[in-house]
Amino acid sequence: MIEIALPLIGGLVLLVLGGELLVRGAVQVATRFGVSPLVIGLTLVGFGTSTPELVTSVQAALSGSPGIAYGNIVGSNIANILLILGASAVLAPIIVSSVALKRDSAVMVAVAVVFAATAALMPLGVLIGAIFVAALAVYVFMAFRQERQSASGDHGAVYDKTIAAQEVDAALVPVEKPERSVIVSLLVALGGLGLVVLGGYFLVDGAVTLARSLGISETVIGLTIVAVGTSMPELVTSIMASIRKQADVAFGNIVGSNIYNILGIGGITAMIAPTEVPFQIVRFDNLVMIAASILLVVFAYTGRRISRMEGGLMMLLYVGYVAWLWP
């Protein structure tokens, strides 16, 4: 069993560590070149914290394991809402900003529905992937324009995703400090990327081996172990945001991550390794993802907050979902 556990645990550690170094190095390089903190946040930090899911899904698809590739994406979105946001709300009730609720939660539900419908009708190929990635670019551009014009302090999901990541490590915030050279920062970013790629390889390899040894489908492993593992950055950032009394950013962090997962990770995976989404995901898990997204919006609209009781219910629903999946 150790030959299975070692790649899984080692892969997860490398993914989290590599993602951290990648974001930190990239932010330092961008800061040295005078890129604004808002642009850094909406692009480098936003995409950087999603690199574990991206690399894992692409490597799984290239390895002929679409169940792990798309199970990771769909399972991460379900875990983000029911498990991670639920746990955050139990720690501290989550205040929901109007922008994140009105604009971003609607986008999250819409992209979940579009993904589910597309996966049910056709394989996800290069064209569909390109459309998803283009849609994400438009969304980020619109978010950037709105954030730049916002004077009320009421921010959206992509901004909150950035702040949540910065709360965990103050090194991500561009502040006055002794600066590293661009070369060193670039090497840190490239080293982080290398660790993420290596970690994704080990995680996929361990997940496939585990599925075969237990006689469980790769799709179930992708929806559970791999999905929760690659969502560790979201788990850490959301929990830390709640602990540090920044629970208001936890909602936007999760909503922003779910949009990135479908449009960015799903789109790039489809472009690099076109394949069909497994029937099990199309028939059941995509519907769970949509239902969880709608439930989140309903909870958020009731009093513009997610209470401890609602968070506890979400966690119970996730336990029931996993229990339903496992044979």
Secondary structure per residue as TSV (DSSP state, phi and psi in degrees):
chain	resnum	aa	ss	phi	psi
A	1	M	-	360.0	-26.1
A	2	I	H	-66.0	-29.5
A	3	E	H	-71.4	-14.9
A	4	I	H	-92.2	-44.6
A	5	A	H	-66.8	-36.6
A	6	L	H	-61.1	-50.5
A	7	P	H	-62.8	-37.2
A	8	L	H	-63.7	-53.0
A	9	I	H	-68.0	-44.5
A	10	G	H	-61.6	-40.9
A	11	G	H	-62.3	-42.3
A	12	L	H	-64.5	-43.7
A	13	V	H	-61.3	-45.3
A	14	L	H	-64.0	-37.9
A	15	L	H	-62.3	-48.7
A	16	V	H	-66.2	-47.2
A	17	L	H	-64.3	-44.3
A	18	G	H	-64.1	-41.2
A	19	G	H	-61.7	-40.3
A	20	E	H	-62.3	-48.2
A	21	L	H	-66.3	-38.1
A	22	L	H	-61.3	-48.4
A	23	V	H	-64.8	-44.5
A	24	R	H	-62.2	-47.6
A	25	G	H	-64.9	-42.1
A	26	A	H	-65.5	-40.1
A	27	V	H	-64.0	-40.9
A	28	Q	H	-65.4	-40.6
A	29	V	H	-63.2	-46.9
A	30	A	H	-62.7	-38.9
A	31	T	H	-63.7	-41.7
A	32	R	H	-62.1	-30.0
A	33	F	T	-90.8	6.4
A	34	G	T	80.9	20.3
A	35	V	-	-73.6	138.9
A	36	S	-	-67.8	149.3
A	37	P	H	-56.9	-34.8
A	38	L	H	-66.1	-44.0
A	39	V	H	-63.7	-42.1
A	40	I	H	-58.0	-45.3
A	41	G	I	-64.5	-47.1
A	42	L	I	-71.3	-18.7
A	43	T	I	-114.9	-69.5
A	44	L	I	-64.1	-48.1
A	45	V	I	-70.4	-43.5
A	46	G	H	-59.6	-49.2
A	47	F	H	-74.7	-36.1
A	48	G	H	-61.5	-40.7
A	49	T	T	-72.4	-10.0
A	50	S	T	-100.9	2.0
A	51	T	H	-63.0	-33.6
A	52	P	H	-58.8	-45.2
A	53	E	H	-64.3	-41.6
A	54	L	H	-61.6	-54.2
A	55	V	H	-63.2	-42.1
A	56	T	H	-63.5	-44.8
A	57	S	H	-66.8	-42.8
A	58	V	H	-64.0	-45.6
A	59	Q	H	-65.3	-37.4
A	60	A	H	-65.5	-42.3
A	61	A	H	-65.1	-42.3
A	62	L	H	-66.3	-26.6
A	63	S	T	-85.3	3.2
A	64	G	T	78.2	30.3
A	65	S	-	-124.1	70.8
A	66	P	H	-63.5	-25.5
A	67	G	H	-62.5	-40.4
A	68	I	H	-73.5	-40.2
A	69	A	H	-61.0	-54.7
A	70	Y	H	-85.9	-24.4
A	71	G	H	-63.4	-36.5
A	72	N	H	-62.0	-44.1
A	73	I	H	-67.4	-53.3
A	74	V	H	-68.1	-43.7
A	75	G	H	-64.0	-36.5
A	76	S	H	-63.3	-41.2
A	77	N	H	-66.1	-40.0
A	78	I	H	-66.1	-45.4
A	79	A	I	-64.9	-38.2
A	80	N	I	-56.6	-44.6
A	81	I	I	-77.6	-58.7
A	82	L	I	-75.7	-42.4
A	83	L	I	-88.3	-56.5
A	84	I	I	-73.2	-49.4
A	85	L	I	-68.7	-34.4
A	86	G	H	-61.3	-46.6
A	87	A	H	-63.7	-39.3
A	88	S	H	-63.0	-41.3
A	89	A	H	-67.9	-33.9
A	90	V	H	-64.4	-38.6
A	91	L	H	-68.6	-43.2
A	92	A	S	-157.0	126.0
A	93	P	-	-51.2	137.7
A	94	I	E	-98.2	120.0
A	95	I	E	-81.9	137.6
A	96	V	-	-110.9	123.1
A	97	S	-	-75.0	153.3
A	98	S	H	-67.5	-35.4
A	99	V	H	-67.1	-47.8
A	100	A	I	-61.2	-33.6
A	101	L	I	-77.8	-49.5
A	102	K	I	-74.9	-47.5
A	103	R	I	-87.3	-55.1
A	104	D	I	-76.6	-37.8
A	105	S	H	-67.2	-33.4
A	106	A	H	-65.9	-40.3
A	107	V	H	-64.0	-42.1
A	108	M	H	-59.3	-47.6
A	109	V	H	-65.0	-41.6
A	110	A	H	-63.0	-45.0
A	111	V	H	-70.2	-31.0
A	112	A	H	-64.6	-42.5
A	113	V	H	-66.7	-43.9
A	114	V	H	-62.7	-44.1
A	115	F	H	-60.4	-46.9
A	116	A	H	-62.5	-43.7
A	117	A	H	-66.8	-43.0
A	118	T	H	-63.6	-44.7
A	119	A	H	-62.9	-31.5
A	120	A	H	-75.8	-23.9
A	121	L	H	-98.0	-29.1
A	122	M	S	-158.9	161.2
A	123	P	-	-64.9	152.2
A	124	L	B	-89.2	105.5
A	125	G	-	-109.7	-166.1
A	126	V	H	-62.0	-43.8
A	127	L	H	-63.6	-47.6
A	128	I	H	-61.5	-43.3
A	129	G	H	-60.2	-41.9
A	130	A	H	-64.6	-37.8
A	131	I	H	-64.8	-42.1
A	132	F	H	-61.4	-47.2
A	133	V	H	-64.8	-40.4
A	134	A	H	-63.2	-38.8
A	135	A	H	-64.2	-38.1
A	136	L	H	-65.9	-40.6
A	137	A	H	-61.0	-42.5
A	138	V	H	-63.5	-43.5
A	139	Y	H	-61.5	-45.9
A	140	V	H	-64.8	-39.6
A	141	F	H	-62.5	-45.2
A	142	M	H	-65.0	-39.5
A	143	A	H	-64.1	-42.5
A	144	F	H	-60.8	-45.5
A	145	R	H	-63.6	-40.7
A	146	Q	H	-71.5	-39.3
A	147	E	H	-64.5	-39.0
A	148	R	H	-66.2	-31.8
A	149	Q	H	-88.4	-11.0
A	150	S	-	-73.4	124.3
A	151	A	-	-113.9	-2.5
A	152	S	S	-89.5	-11.2
A	153	G	S	80.5	4.5
A	154	D	-	-95.4	105.0
A	155	H	-	-107.1	168.8
A	156	G	-	-100.6	-170.7
A	157	A	H	-67.7	-40.4
A	158	V	H	-67.3	-38.6
A	159	Y	H	-62.4	-44.9
A	160	D	H	-65.6	-35.4
A	161	K	H	-61.3	-38.8
A	162	T	H	-67.1	-48.9
A	163	I	H	-62.3	-38.3
A	164	A	H	-62.0	-42.0
A	165	A	H	-67.0	-38.5
A	166	Q	H	-69.6	-29.1
A	167	E	H	-64.7	-30.9
A	168	V	H	-73.4	-36.6
A	169	D	-	-138.7	108.0
A	170	A	G	-62.2	-14.8
A	171	A	G	-67.1	-17.7
A	172	L	G	-78.6	-14.2
A	173	V	S	-89.9	124.4
A	174	P	-	-65.6	105.6
A	175	V	-	-129.7	168.1
A	176	E	S	-73.8	119.0
A	177	K	S	-160.5	164.5
A	178	P	-	-56.1	123.2
A	179	E	-	-93.2	140.6
A	180	R	-	-76.6	160.7
A	181	S	-	-70.6	158.2
A	182	V	H	-60.4	-37.6
A	183	I	H	-62.0	-46.0
A	184	V	H	-63.8	-44.3
A	185	S	H	-63.0	-39.6
A	186	L	H	-65.0	-39.6
A	187	L	H	-65.8	-36.4
A	188	V	H	-62.6	-44.7
A	189	A	H	-64.0	-45.0
A	190	L	H	-66.0	-38.4
A	191	G	H	-62.7	-41.6
A	192	G	H	-62.0	-42.2
A	193	L	H	-61.5	-41.9
A	194	G	H	-61.3	-41.4
A	195	L	H	-64.6	-38.7
A	196	V	H	-63.5	-44.7
A	197	V	H	-62.3	-45.5
A	198	L	H	-64.4	-42.8
A	199	G	H	-62.9	-39.9
A	200	G	H	-62.7	-39.0
A	201	Y	H	-62.1	-48.8
A	202	F	H	-64.4	-40.5
A	203	L	H	-64.3	-45.3
A	204	V	H	-64.2	-43.9
A	205	D	H	-60.6	-45.7
A	206	G	H	-65.9	-37.8
A	207	A	H	-67.0	-42.1
A	208	V	H	-63.6	-44.4
A	209	T	H	-62.2	-42.3
A	210	L	H	-62.4	-44.2
A	211	A	H	-60.6	-43.5
A	212	R	H	-69.3	-37.9
A	213	S	H	-70.7	-31.6
A	214	L	H	-94.4	-5.5
A	215	G	T	70.0	25.6
A	216	I	-	-105.0	146.7
A	217	S	-	-65.1	148.8
A	218	E	H	-60.8	-30.3
A	219	T	H	-62.1	-43.5
A	220	V	H	-64.2	-42.7
A	221	I	H	-61.6	-42.7
A	222	G	I	-63.4	-38.1
A	223	L	I	-73.3	-21.0
A	224	T	I	-115.6	-78.8
A	225	I	I	-61.9	-50.9
A	226	V	I	-66.6	-41.9
A	227	A	H	-62.9	-47.0
A	228	V	H	-67.8	-38.6
A	229	G	H	-61.4	-46.3
A	230	T	H	-75.6	-11.6
A	231	S	T	-90.3	6.7
A	232	M	H	-55.3	-40.6
A	233	P	H	-58.6	-42.2
A	234	E	H	-65.3	-39.8
A	235	L	H	-61.6	-49.7
A	236	V	H	-63.5	-47.2
A	237	T	H	-65.0	-40.7
A	238	S	H	-70.0	-42.8
A	239	I	H	-64.5	-43.5
A	240	M	H	-64.8	-37.3
A	241	A	H	-62.0	-39.9
A	242	S	H	-67.8	-44.2
A	243	I	H	-62.5	-37.6
A	244	R	T	-88.3	19.9
A	245	K	T	61.1	31.1
A	246	Q	-	-114.3	39.3
A	247	A	T	-62.3	-19.2
A	248	D	H	-67.1	-24.1
A	249	V	H	-86.7	-12.4
A	250	A	H	-64.3	-38.9
A	251	F	H	-62.1	-51.2
A	252	G	H	-63.9	-35.6
A	253	N	H	-58.2	-47.0
A	254	I	H	-71.3	-44.2
A	255	V	H	-61.4	-45.1
A	256	G	H	-62.2	-42.4
A	257	S	H	-62.4	-40.9
A	258	N	H	-66.2	-36.0
A	259	I	H	-67.1	-44.9
A	260	Y	I	-59.2	-43.4
A	261	N	I	-58.7	-47.7
A	262	I	I	-75.1	-53.8
A	263	L	I	-74.3	-44.6
A	264	G	I	-80.4	-59.4
A	265	I	I	-70.8	-44.7
A	266	G	I	-61.8	-41.3
A	267	G	H	-66.9	-46.4
A	268	I	H	-66.9	-39.2
A	269	T	H	-60.7	-43.5
A	270	A	H	-64.9	-35.8
A	271	M	H	-71.6	-40.0
A	272	I	H	-80.3	-39.3
A	273	A	S	-137.5	77.6
A	274	P	-	-58.3	135.0
A	275	T	B	-165.1	167.5
A	276	E	-	-82.2	145.5
A	277	V	-	-75.7	129.2
A	278	P	-	-51.8	144.1
A	279	F	H	-60.0	-36.0
A	280	Q	H	-59.4	-41.5
A	281	I	I	-68.5	-42.8
A	282	V	I	-61.2	-43.4
A	283	R	I	-75.6	-33.1
A	284	F	I	-127.5	-56.9
A	285	D	I	-69.7	-35.0
A	286	N	H	-61.0	-37.0
A	287	L	H	-69.2	-37.2
A	288	V	H	-63.4	-41.2
A	289	M	H	-60.7	-44.1
A	290	I	H	-64.3	-44.9
A	291	A	H	-62.0	-42.1
A	292	A	H	-64.2	-39.3
A	293	S	H	-63.6	-43.8
A	294	I	H	-66.5	-41.4
A	295	L	H	-59.3	-41.3
A	296	L	H	-60.8	-44.3
A	297	V	H	-64.2	-40.9
A	298	V	H	-62.2	-47.3
A	299	F	H	-60.8	-40.5
A	300	A	H	-66.7	-34.1
A	301	Y	H	-73.4	-23.4
A	302	T	T	-81.8	92.3
A	303	G	T	83.8	9.3
A	304	R	T	54.1	35.9
A	305	R	E	-156.9	158.4
A	306	I	E	-111.3	115.5
A	307	S	-	-80.8	170.7
A	308	R	H	-62.2	-39.2
A	309	M	H	-64.6	-42.6
A	310	E	H	-65.5	-38.7
A	311	G	H	-62.3	-42.8
A	312	G	H	-62.4	-39.9
A	313	L	H	-63.8	-40.4
A	314	M	H	-62.2	-41.0
A	315	M	H	-65.7	-39.7
A	316	L	H	-63.2	-39.3
A	317	L	H	-63.4	-36.6
A	318	Y	H	-68.0	-41.3
A	319	V	H	-59.0	-43.1
A	320	G	H	-64.2	-38.4
A	321	Y	H	-62.6	-46.5
A	322	V	H	-65.8	-41.1
A	323	A	H	-61.4	-35.2
A	324	W	H	-68.3	-38.0
A	325	L	H	-70.2	-44.6
A	326	W	-	-75.9	134.9
A	327	P	-	-69.9	360.0
